[in-house]
Every structure is written in structure tokens, then in C-alpha cells.
Amino acid sequence: MPFSARRDAGRTALFVALAFVLWGCATEGPSRHGPRHSPGAEVVERLRFSPLQITVPRVGREVERRVLPNGIILYLAEDRSLPLLDAHAVFRAGSLYEPTARPGAAQLTATQLRNGGTMRLPFSALDEELEVMGASIETSISAEMISLRLSSLAKDQDRALSLLAEVIRHPAFGAEPLQTSKGRLVEDLRRLPDNPPRLLAREFTRTMYTEAHPLGRPLTPGQVVAIQREDLQAYHRRFFHPNNMLLAVVGDFRAEEMAAKVQALFADWPPSDPLDLPALPKVRPRFERGVYIVPKSLSQASLALGHFGIDRFNPDRYAIELMDFILGGSGFTSRIMERIRTEEGLAYSVATTFPTTSRDVSLFRATLQTKNENVPRAVAAILEEMERIRRDPVVPEELERAKEAIINSFVFRFSSRFGTVVQLLTLEFDGYPQDYLDTLLDRYRAVTIGDIQRVAREYLHPDTTTIFVVGDATKFESGMTAFGPVHVVSVEPSG
């Protein structure tokens, strides 16, 4: 562990876990007037330990950062604890960047980098080489990035890194693997309406962002079918350049030798000048009271309600995270869980999420599943709890518990050297300063009860909340008019 608290980490983990279990199993949860705890929880609260002394890993100290002549940003960290090598490459090429005329191009480019083989090795041959070495290359995609992960034994590092470079630089996008991937994706999209939670998530996001933004334009089977190999080649040509790449390599090696190997593999790859990254679309938040219902003959309804939130550069994000933890983000200890599950028995599980790490404005939402006839009561209870945290200051115990949970979990962010280096690389990708982690905990510690109430009043909007329900509308539609205009949404079968 790259911090001085190694000997205390296990002890901290045990008591953090024990605290959550006891709070979750408490016979008396927090009342509407403040927290009450079971005798077991009170015992845990009386336990005292000296504060953890954490040395946060930093670039230039535990991790080396270099910029290669062609623009690749390289992070290196030696780790001799096991004879392994791990590498993580990222490109600013996520789904937000794909052309409007070719939705799905980014997603299929990401999968076919690996699954489509290379210009030298067809998919089956690439698979065989990796299998012989016991190595793996995996790809993934998010809204902002396409990433690749290599894992191998250190003794095979030269061959493994060579294959990674080949996948990055010379993908073949083979026709047969592409057709197979398209077929699987089409079938997954066709089945989505039969999965109420997934359908709810898609339709809620679509309604909030609208067709004016890529997040409001979910992929359709017809769009997948239309994508051709040439579309993936064009996407790769536009975004895969050394000056659009960050690469982290961690493992059993000497940093100087590894830097030379990476340089040799990518030295003849010319940068794009200039780098042709399209401007990303901007979210235009709006707050509108309304109810949207997808009628489905189900015994249980899936419900989401929420509104627009913040982006990752909002200075209030730390207070918002603590506020959300108290409101509904902390599982069994949250106010909404106590109200919905313990007091009113409306659902087994309910939670809120208030994302604070998105490049653009994200969505705050509360989600749960409940009996169809209980939907209006559940909505009313959640909105009341949102209003209560805006109206009344939280009690000191709630805020301290939220701070302790977040601060104590911080130590586990550095449980592996590779994960640590990827975090530091991601900070640069996201535009944070290199010392961001050094001062992060102080930002949480500085949050006051007044800050919690201020951000709740500014960023929670119970009066202009959008509500989405998938369920048997005959059992709850009449009771939803109190929450705004009701709209019935028809979800056509995917073809």
C-alpha cells in the first residue's frame, strides 16, 4: 500500500464494516427528529482510534510521468511485489464524440479494437497468443473515453506490450467478428423493454436530456445494423493518435527500461497536427414538474424521480456528496431508506444518487421498486424528505457519520499500485490538478451543517421534479396528478 497507514487499514476496514452492519440492523433507526441508534450501534460509536495518517501518492514522487516525443503521456510505477505487468491506455474518444449520423460507432469501435483482430493477426490468432501467455487485453467505453487494459506476466512483457500496441495502432475490424458483435448488441437492445429497471433508466435519461443531446438519443437496433466496417475505420483514424493517448504501465520492471520499450513501440506513430477533436455538446438543464408513465402489466412498479444536477468542477460538490449521503446515498443509514422501508414499508430498497464527477451536468435521481398501488405514497415520501433536508438543518451526528464514512473509505482507494496510478492518470484526463488528492479530505472536513442546508436548498428541487414510472398504470395513474402533468409514454417494440 502506498501510504503510511498500512498497518491500520485492516483494523479500519473491520470497524467501518461493523459500524454499517450494526446501523443497518438497528432496531431503532434515525427518527424524523434526529438519529437514534440501537445499543450495538452506540457501542461502535464510542470506539475511538487515532486518526489515520495517509501519505497520498503523487506524480513525481511514487509515480513517474513523461511525455514522449510524439505526445503520448506516459505514467510509470515500479511494483516488485508480484511478477506481473499491467497497462492502461485511454483515448478521448467516448460516445459523446461520435458523429450524429453514426450513433453506436464509438461503442463498436471500442469492442472491435480487441474482438476484430489486427492487420497481422485475425481474432482467433490474437486470442491464441494471449491465451498461451495467460495474458488479457480488454476494452471499455464511457461517455468521454475509450480505454484498453493489458494484464500479463512480467516475463512476457515485451510480447504483451507489442500486442497491445498492435491492437491500438493496427486494428483490422474484421467483418465476421463485427457482424457477430452487432447481432449480440441488436438482440440486447430488443430485449431491453422486457427489463423494467433498464427500460426505466433509458426512458428517464431520454426524457431529461431530450434529442438535443447525445445522452437523450439511445441507440436503436436499426442504427446498429447500419454501422459498417468503414465507420469504425474512420472513427479510429480520427481519434487514435499518440497526442490523444495517456498510458499507464505498472509492474515488475525498471522505469528507464520500460520507458525505452514504450518509446520503441510507438516512436514511428506520428501525432495528429492539429488534433481534430470535435466540440462536445453542452447540456442545457431545465427543471419541469411532470409525470411520465410507461404502462406495463407488472405486479411491481419501477420508479425514478429527479432533476438536473452539477458537473465535476462545481465547488459545492463535496457538500453535495455529504448531503446526498445523508438523504439517500448511504444505504440503510439514509433518511429516505428509513422513511420508505422502515417507517412505511413501501420498498425493500431505495436510494438516491447525485453524481459529481461528470464533465457536463449530470442527473440527480431517486430510484426504487414498489407495489403499483404504493407509487403515489412512495413519491410523496421521497419529495417530503427532499423538502425536509432543505428546510431543517441536519443534526451534527448525521454530518459526522457521513464525513467519517467518506474519509475512512479514502484509504481503500490506494489498495493496489496499479489502481493508484490509473487514478492519477484519470485526474489528468479529467482536468484536475496533480495535488487534487492531497487536499481532498480537507474539503470534506470543512463542510458545515450550514453548507449542507445551503446546497440542499440550491441543488434539490422537489417542486420541479420529473417522475418516471414503469408499471401497471391502472393502479396508480389517478394518484399521480398531484405531482404534475401526467404523460403516458408508448415504448414501441424494438425492431
ZABAZA-806035 format. One record per residue (C-alpha): y, z, x; residue in three letters. Coordinates in steps of 0.001 Angstrom, whole numbers, plus 500000, padded with zeros to 6 digits. Layout:
residues N
[r [Y,Z,X],ala]
...
//
This chain:
residues 495
[r [500000,500000,500000],met]
[r [503372,499045,501457],pro]
[r [505084,502288,500585],phe]
[r [505054,505842,501858],ser]
[r [503646,507314,498637],ala]
[r [500079,506036,499145],arg]
[r [498511,509494,499099],arg]
[r [500312,510392,495848],asp]
[r [499606,507167,493956],ala]
[r [496185,508164,492648],gly]
[r [497445,511546,491538],arg]
[r [500421,509933,489798],thr]
[r [498209,507383,488055],ala]
[r [495916,510119,486764],leu]
[r [498665,512221,485255],phe]
[r [500618,509265,483852],val]
[r [497438,508073,482111],ala]
[r [496604,511594,480947],leu]
[r [500092,512041,479547],ala]
[r [499869,508855,477498],phe]
[r [496408,509744,476187],val]
[r [497500,513179,475098],leu]
[r [500702,511923,473498],trp]
[r [498736,509172,471756],gly]
[r [496151,511630,470422],cys]
[r [498688,514261,469435],ala]
[r [498070,515936,466112],thr]
[r [501806,516172,465636],glu]
[r [503822,513145,466718],gly]
[r [507595,512899,467045],pro]
[r [509270,513684,463757],ser]
[r [512185,511763,462292],arg]
[r [514435,514517,463662],his]
[r [513141,514508,467234],gly]
[r [509895,514583,469201],pro]
[r [507140,517108,468508],arg]
[r [504067,517188,470703],his]
[r [500548,518541,470498],ser]
[r [499683,521615,472608],pro]
[r [497901,519362,475092],gly]
[r [500967,517149,475498],ala]
[r [503124,520229,476071],glu]
[r [500811,521335,478899],val]
[r [501200,517958,480554],val]
[r [504977,518118,480163],glu]
[r [505057,521426,482060],arg]
[r [503320,519931,485100],leu]
[r [505746,519392,487968],arg]
[r [505404,517356,491147],phe]
[r [507788,516486,493913],ser]
[r [509487,513071,493406],pro]
[r [507668,510068,494827],leu]
[r [509246,508758,497987],gln]
[r [508925,504988,497785],ile]
[r [509805,502536,500508],thr]
[r [510285,499241,498715],val]
[r [509016,496191,500644],pro]
[r [511779,493842,501743],arg]
[r [512186,490381,503163],val]
[r [512908,490705,506864],gly]
[r [511024,493979,507112],arg]
[r [507453,493819,505767],glu]
[r [507712,490160,504750],val]
[r [508971,487209,506790],glu]
[r [510974,484382,505213],arg]
[r [511503,480982,506807],arg]
[r [512960,477666,505704],val]
[r [511082,474680,507106],leu]
[r [512988,471547,508226],pro]
[r [512148,469650,505023],asn]
[r [513346,472512,502792],gly]
[r [510148,474428,501978],ile]
[r [510915,478140,501634],ile]
[r [508024,479986,503266],leu]
[r [507130,483662,502804],tyr]
[r [504597,485124,505250],leu]
[r [502903,488507,505383],ala]
[r [500022,489548,507612],glu]
[r [497316,491647,505955],asp]
[r [494276,492507,508075],arg]
[r [492675,494857,505545],ser]
[r [490210,492135,504428],leu]
[r [489220,488746,505927],pro]
[r [490988,486824,503152],leu]
[r [493774,484327,502675],leu]
[r [495911,483940,499554],asp]
[r [498674,481414,498934],ala]
[r [501051,480938,496030],his]
[r [503223,477833,495616],ala]
[r [505876,477375,492921],val]
[r [507989,474425,491821],phe]
[r [510961,474405,489476],arg]
[r [509158,472090,487060],ala]
[r [508223,474076,483941],gly]
[r [508073,472889,480359],ser]
[r [511837,473235,479874],leu]
[r [512306,470373,482316],tyr]
[r [510100,467795,480634],glu]
[r [511713,464744,479008],pro]
[r [512272,464867,475260],thr]
[r [510341,461625,474889],ala]
[r [507231,463054,476558],arg]
[r [506545,466622,475366],pro]
[r [503429,468007,476996],gly]
[r [503932,466096,480253],ala]
[r [504656,469295,482181],ala]
[r [501629,471142,480797],gln]
[r [499210,468306,481547],leu]
[r [500735,467692,484971],thr]
[r [500037,471325,485818],ala]
[r [496404,471232,484692],thr]
[r [495670,467840,486213],gln]
[r [497015,468715,489654],leu]
[r [493731,470554,490110],arg]
[r [491444,469073,487469],asn]
[r [492363,465447,488123],gly]
[r [491244,465405,491749],gly]
[r [493205,463973,494679],thr]
[r [493676,460461,496012],met]
[r [490900,461169,498528],arg]
[r [488662,463499,496554],leu]
[r [487644,462981,492923],pro]
[r [487437,466099,490790],phe]
[r [483710,466643,491365],ser]
[r [484051,466333,495148],ala]
[r [487038,468694,495222],leu]
[r [485072,471175,493156],asp]
[r [482147,470960,495537],glu]
[r [484261,471529,498654],glu]
[r [485889,474609,497155],leu]
[r [482575,475949,495901],glu]
[r [480933,475620,499326],val]
[r [483742,477702,500840],met]
[r [483803,480190,497960],gly]
[r [487462,479278,497508],ala]
[r [489549,478513,494438],ser]
[r [492710,476621,493557],ile]
[r [494210,477425,490161],glu]
[r [497331,476115,488459],thr]
[r [499562,477533,485738],ser]
[r [502782,476676,483949],ile]
[r [505634,478600,482338],ser]
[r [508957,477583,480872],ala]
[r [510536,477372,484335],glu]
[r [507800,476790,486893],met]
[r [504526,475148,487782],ile]
[r [502550,477317,490189],ser]
[r [499390,476991,492257],leu]
[r [497223,479819,493607],arg]
[r [494799,479463,496508],leu]
[r [492203,482098,497418],ser]
[r [489750,481716,500300],ser]
[r [488061,483476,503185],leu]
[r [490230,483734,506261],ala]
[r [487669,481864,508357],lys]
[r [488141,478818,506096],asp]
[r [491911,478981,506019],gln]
[r [492531,475662,507778],asp]
[r [490364,473674,505366],arg]
[r [491543,475623,502310],ala]
[r [495230,475125,503127],leu]
[r [494583,471445,503767],ser]
[r [493059,471098,500293],leu]
[r [495997,472937,498739],leu]
[r [498423,470566,500460],ala]
[r [496361,467610,499248],glu]
[r [496427,468833,495653],val]
[r [500192,469372,495834],ile]
[r [501107,466131,497569],arg]
[r [498475,463596,496532],his]
[r [497069,464310,493046],pro]
[r [495112,461423,491548],ala]
[r [495462,462427,487879],phe]
[r [492059,460866,487256],gly]
[r [491673,459100,483919],ala]
[r [488407,460763,482899],glu]
[r [489491,464399,483584],pro]
[r [492803,463673,481863],leu]
[r [491045,462408,478750],gln]
[r [488829,465500,478708],thr]
[r [491819,467844,479032],ser]
[r [493717,466007,476316],lys]
[r [490759,466296,473983],gly]
[r [490495,470056,474532],arg]
[r [494221,470533,474026],leu]
[r [494216,468460,470835],val]
[r [491328,470480,469440],glu]
[r [493083,473745,470327],asp]
[r [496235,472620,468510],leu]
[r [494243,471533,465477],arg]
[r [492607,474945,465253],arg]
[r [495866,476876,465649],leu]
[r [496660,477064,461893],pro]
[r [493382,478940,461443],asp]
[r [494589,481709,463770],asn]
[r [497250,483721,461858],pro]
[r [498789,485570,464851],pro]
[r [499141,482338,466863],arg]
[r [500468,480476,463849],leu]
[r [502971,483268,463221],leu]
[r [504180,483204,466839],ala]
[r [504592,479416,466792],arg]
[r [506445,479270,463486],glu]
[r [508683,482245,464247],phe]
[r [509719,480695,467563],thr]
[r [510174,477275,465971],arg]
[r [512393,478717,463228],thr]
[r [514541,480709,465626],met]
[r [515156,478086,468310],tyr]
[r [515079,475036,465978],thr]
[r [514535,471472,467160],glu]
[r [517785,471656,469122],ala]
[r [515885,473448,471921],his]
[r [512508,472699,473570],pro]
[r [511188,476140,472588],leu]
[r [511676,475149,468966],gly]
[r [509651,471958,469313],arg]
[r [505976,472986,469545],pro]
[r [503527,470446,470889],leu]
[r [501575,468359,468369],thr]
[r [498193,466628,468725],pro]
[r [499851,463222,468356],gly]
[r [502183,463939,471260],gln]
[r [499236,464948,473436],val]
[r [497354,461753,472604],val]
[r [500410,459690,473583],ala]
[r [500588,461042,477138],ile]
[r [499256,458674,479784],gln]
[r [498424,458995,483466],arg]
[r [501678,457225,484338],glu]
[r [503655,460006,482628],asp]
[r [502062,462604,484894],leu]
[r [502683,460496,487978],gln]
[r [506351,460142,487010],ala]
[r [506670,463885,486406],tyr]
[r [505083,464636,489754],his]
[r [507377,462184,491582],arg]
[r [510453,463784,490048],arg]
[r [509718,467443,490664],phe]
[r [507251,467784,493512],phe]
[r [509373,467748,496646],his]
[r [509428,470131,499606],pro]
[r [513005,471194,498868],asn]
[r [511857,472272,495381],asn]
[r [508963,474388,496682],met]
[r [508553,478047,497533],leu]
[r [505308,479022,499263],leu]
[r [503904,482497,499962],ala]
[r [500941,482941,502325],val]
[r [499318,486353,502791],val]
[r [496194,487350,504684],gly]
[r [494308,487782,507910],asp]
[r [496365,485653,510321],phe]
[r [499207,485789,512828],arg]
[r [502512,484848,511260],ala]
[r [503573,482459,514041],glu]
[r [500273,480616,513918],glu]
[r [500362,480356,510124],met]
[r [503919,479039,510127],ala]
[r [502827,476324,512566],ala]
[r [499876,475380,510339],lys]
[r [502024,475091,507234],val]
[r [504587,473070,509139],gln]
[r [501876,470675,510350],ala]
[r [500534,470159,506832],leu]
[r [503908,469406,505261],phe]
[r [506061,468112,508147],ala]
[r [505807,464436,507145],asp]
[r [506688,465148,503492],trp]
[r [510317,464035,503132],pro]
[r [512722,466012,500949],pro]
[r [514441,464560,497916],ser]
[r [518107,463949,498617],asp]
[r [519585,464885,496280],pro]
[r [517038,466930,494330],leu]
[r [517060,465402,490849],asp]
[r [516628,468412,488573],leu]
[r [517849,467857,485017],pro]
[r [520243,470299,483422],ala]
[r [518355,472859,481360],leu]
[r [519155,473088,477646],pro]
[r [521136,476107,476515],lys]
[r [520102,478388,473692],val]
[r [522740,478793,471009],arg]
[r [521999,482164,469390],pro]
[r [522633,482630,465715],arg]
[r [521985,485641,463509],phe]
[r [520925,484803,459970],glu]
[r [519315,487014,457375],arg]
[r [516291,485317,455878],gly]
[r [512595,485474,454969],val]
[r [510100,482717,455790],tyr]
[r [506622,482758,454261],ile]
[r [503582,480705,455237],val]
[r [501191,481075,452263],pro]
[r [497608,481729,453369],lys]
[r [494766,483166,451335],ser]
[r [494151,486135,453594],leu]
[r [493332,489798,452959],ser]
[r [495810,490837,455650],gln]
[r [499275,489512,456409],ala]
[r [500700,488874,459875],ser]
[r [504361,489793,460162],leu]
[r [507117,489225,462713],ala]
[r [510763,490109,462383],leu]
[r [513519,489806,464925],gly]
[r [516551,488031,466263],his]
[r [518024,486674,469474],phe]
[r [518232,488962,472496],gly]
[r [519571,488576,476046],ile]
[r [518995,486733,479327],asp]
[r [517918,488276,482636],arg]
[r [521425,488517,484051],phe]
[r [522732,490802,481318],asn]
[r [523815,494085,482984],pro]
[r [522671,496058,479930],asp]
[r [519029,495028,480408],arg]
[r [517970,498423,481844],tyr]
[r [519376,500399,478926],ala]
[r [517874,497837,476531],ile]
[r [514413,498256,478086],glu]
[r [514610,502031,477681],leu]
[r [515907,501705,474129],met]
[r [513053,499346,473251],asp]
[r [510521,501702,474849],phe]
[r [511699,504482,472532],ile]
[r [511948,502247,469472],leu]
[r [508652,500381,469563],gly]
[r [507611,499313,473034],gly]
[r [505705,502379,474199],ser]
[r [502610,502211,472028],gly]
[r [501561,505494,470439],phe]
[r [504692,507328,471569],thr]
[r [507186,504948,469958],ser]
[r [509231,505713,466864],arg]
[r [508068,502656,464947],ile]
[r [504399,503383,465684],met]
[r [504873,506947,464474],glu]
[r [506595,505747,461310],arg]
[r [504363,502778,460428],ile]
[r [500970,504134,461491],arg]
[r [501094,507919,461438],thr]
[r [503542,508689,458640],glu]
[r [502996,505783,456255],glu]
[r [499555,504449,457226],gly]
[r [500642,500819,456894],leu]
[r [499090,499361,460036],ala]
[r [496775,500245,462882],tyr]
[r [499151,498872,465483],ser]
[r [502792,497823,465558],val]
[r [505056,497091,468498],ala]
[r [508417,495707,469494],thr]
[r [509240,493513,472469],thr]
[r [512733,492939,473830],phe]
[r [512283,490541,476788],pro]
[r [514856,490969,479545],thr]
[r [513587,488543,482202],thr]
[r [514208,485125,480609],ser]
[r [516570,482597,482177],arg]
[r [518138,481982,478780],asp]
[r [518448,484072,475641],val]
[r [515066,485447,474536],ser]
[r [513876,486840,471210],leu]
[r [513580,490481,470185],phe]
[r [510731,490914,467722],arg]
[r [508565,493471,465978],ala]
[r [505016,492428,465067],thr]
[r [502183,493908,463049],leu]
[r [499353,493109,460654],gln]
[r [499088,494922,457332],thr]
[r [497717,494546,453809],lys]
[r [499574,491873,451891],asn]
[r [500900,494329,449304],glu]
[r [502311,496547,452089],asn]
[r [504519,493862,453654],val]
[r [507802,494871,451929],pro]
[r [507277,498567,452787],arg]
[r [506498,497753,456415],ala]
[r [509581,495551,456762],val]
[r [511803,498218,455197],ala]
[r [510423,500913,457522],ala]
[r [510999,498842,460658],ile]
[r [514550,497945,459653],leu]
[r [515245,501612,458875],glu]
[r [514056,502638,462341],glu]
[r [516228,499949,463909],met]
[r [519210,501284,461993],glu]
[r [518367,504918,462828],arg]
[r [518396,504327,466589],ile]
[r [521751,502582,466174],arg]
[r [523180,505405,464070],arg]
[r [521824,508567,465692],asp]
[r [521692,509362,469429],pro]
[r [518162,509672,470809],val]
[r [517150,513141,471923],val]
[r [517035,513930,475664],pro]
[r [513237,514294,475690],glu]
[r [512786,510740,474397],glu]
[r [515024,509249,477044],leu]
[r [513467,511261,479849],glu]
[r [509979,510275,478766],arg]
[r [510974,506607,478739],ala]
[r [512544,506865,482186],lys]
[r [509517,508649,483622],glu]
[r [507137,506043,482235],ala]
[r [509072,503143,483722],ile]
[r [509811,504855,487032],ile]
[r [506244,506122,487508],asn]
[r [504819,502675,486781],ser]
[r [507010,501186,489520],phe]
[r [504662,502338,492262],val]
[r [501848,500144,490910],phe]
[r [503919,497011,491383],arg]
[r [503056,497182,495077],phe]
[r [499331,497872,494904],ser]
[r [498468,494667,496778],ser]
[r [500213,492937,499655],arg]
[r [499831,489539,498020],phe]
[r [501287,490722,494713],gly]
[r [504214,492251,496580],thr]
[r [505027,489025,498418],val]
[r [504783,486983,495218],val]
[r [507242,489410,493591],gln]
[r [509727,488902,496398],leu]
[r [509344,485139,496215],leu]
[r [509843,485246,492440],thr]
[r [513043,487258,492871],leu]
[r [514466,484392,494903],glu]
[r [513203,481832,492384],phe]
[r [514905,483767,489565],asp]
[r [518171,484153,491435],gly]
[r [518134,487889,492179],tyr]
[r [519456,489348,495466],pro]
[r [516920,490327,498134],gln]
[r [517731,494043,497768],asp]
[r [517194,493981,493991],tyr]
[r [514111,496212,494070],leu]
[r [515815,498775,496343],asp]
[r [518297,499750,493658],thr]
[r [516213,499003,490549],leu]
[r [515092,502562,489800],leu]
[r [518627,503898,490180],asp]
[r [519709,501543,487407],arg]
[r [517191,503125,485037],tyr]
[r [518059,506654,486175],arg]
[r [521756,506027,485467],ala]
[r [521191,505194,481774],val]
[r [522566,507871,479435],thr]
[r [521979,508766,475802],ile]
[r [525332,507172,475061],gly]
[r [524185,503952,476738],asp]
[r [521083,503853,474539],ile]
[r [523132,504153,471373],gln]
[r [525701,501623,472635],arg]
[r [523121,498921,473395],val]
[r [521257,499639,470154],ala]
[r [524457,499045,468210],arg]
[r [525327,495924,470187],glu]
[r [521932,494243,470543],tyr]
[r [519919,495332,467491],leu]
[r [520807,493550,464249],his]
[r [518807,494935,461308],pro]
[r [521251,493384,458823],asp]
[r [520773,489845,460195],thr]
[r [517088,489858,460995],thr]
[r [514798,486892,460475],thr]
[r [511449,487799,458901],ile]
[r [508322,485653,459096],phe]
[r [505087,486373,457223],val]
[r [501735,484581,457156],val]
[r [499656,485846,454231],gly]
[r [498914,485851,450520],asp]
[r [502430,485321,449173],ala]
[r [501455,486189,445591],thr]
[r [501114,489829,446625],lys]
[r [504452,490323,448407],phe]
[r [506895,487441,447808],glu]
[r [508726,489107,444917],ser]
[r [509406,492167,447063],gly]
[r [510948,490176,449915],met]
[r [514127,489075,448151],thr]
[r [515766,492360,449189],ala]
[r [515685,491188,452819],phe]
[r [517408,487845,452407],gly]
[r [516877,484343,451018],pro]
[r [513171,483529,450792],val]
[r [511864,480222,452147],his]
[r [508294,479003,451723],val]
[r [507113,477128,454824],val]
[r [504478,474440,454486],ser]
[r [502317,474031,457569],val]
[r [500663,470652,457403],glu]
[r [497145,470264,458829],pro]
[r [497401,469014,462407],ser]
[r [496154,465514,462804],gly]
//
